[in-house]
Amino acid sequence: MAQKNVKQPRDVVKRNLQLVQELMQYLYQNPQVLQSLPEDFELVVLPDDDPEIRLFNLELLDAQQNAGKPIVFARIHSAWQRATNQPWRPDLYVPIVA
């Protein structure tokens, strides 16, 4: 990925922590999903409704050395979808290395 010098979004830590908290709550309630993920992985949260954070998180991934750890992408659905009484689940992707 080419460096784009993405500006750090306002409240980036708070916004990312909120997303990770929601993801961890889902994984706690669905331990079979967590058990299917690789051990000791790097998590990249990609919020559908926050393109600024999504791009920033992808740029962080590009800038960091992951030391050979597997990467898990978590696509988080928008807050209004989670606010309904519909069952909520993130989309989790683990790229396969050929």
N, C-alpha and C positions, 0 to 999 in steps of 0.2 A: 504494500500500500504506500503511495507517495505521501510524503509529509505535506500537510496543508496548513500547519501552524494554527490549529484550531484554538480559539480563545477559550480559557477556562470559564465555563458557565457560572452564573451567579448561584450560590447555594449548592454547588456540585456535590459536596459531601452529604449534606442533608437529603438531597433528592436521591442520591444513590443508596444511602442507608435505608430510606423508606422503601425503595424497590427491593433491596436485598431482604429486608424484614418481611415483606409480603411473600417473597419467594421461599424464605426459610419456614414461614408459617405453613405454606402449602406442602413443603417437603416433610415437615413434622407430622402433618395430618395424613400424608401419603408416603410412608417409609419405603414402600416397594419401589417408588420412583427413585428415591435417593440411593437405594441399594443397587439400582441398575446403572448408576453413573460410575465412571472410573474413579479410582482412589487418587487422592492428592491432585485435584484438578484446578485449573485457572477458570474462574467464572467471569463471563462478560455479559452484563445485563444490557439488553437492547429494548428500551421502552418504545412501544408503538406511538404513544401520544406525546413524546418528548424528543423530537429529532435532534435538538441541541445536545442533550445528554447521550443519546445514541451515538452520534458522531464522535463526541468527546471520548466515550468509552472505547470505541473502535480505535481511535488514535492512541489512547493509552496502551492498548494491546499491541499496537504496531511499534510503539516506542520501547516497550519492556522486553526483557529477556525472560522467556517462560521456562527456561532450564529443562526443556524436554517434557514438561508436564502436559497432559492432555487438556484441551480447551473445551469448555462447555458454554455454549451460547444459550442464554435464556431470553426469549422474546416474551416480554410482559405486555399483556393487553391493557388497553386504556382504562383509566380509573372509573369512567362512567359504566363500563361493562362490569367491573368488579363490584360496583355499588348496587347493582341489581341483585335479586335473589337467585340469579342463575348460577349454576356451578361454575367456578372459576378454576382455570388451570393455565399455567404458562406453557409455552412451547419450548422444549429443551432439545438442543441439537449438539451432537458430538461429531465433529468432522472425522472422517476416516482417512488415515494416512496410507497412501498406497506404497 
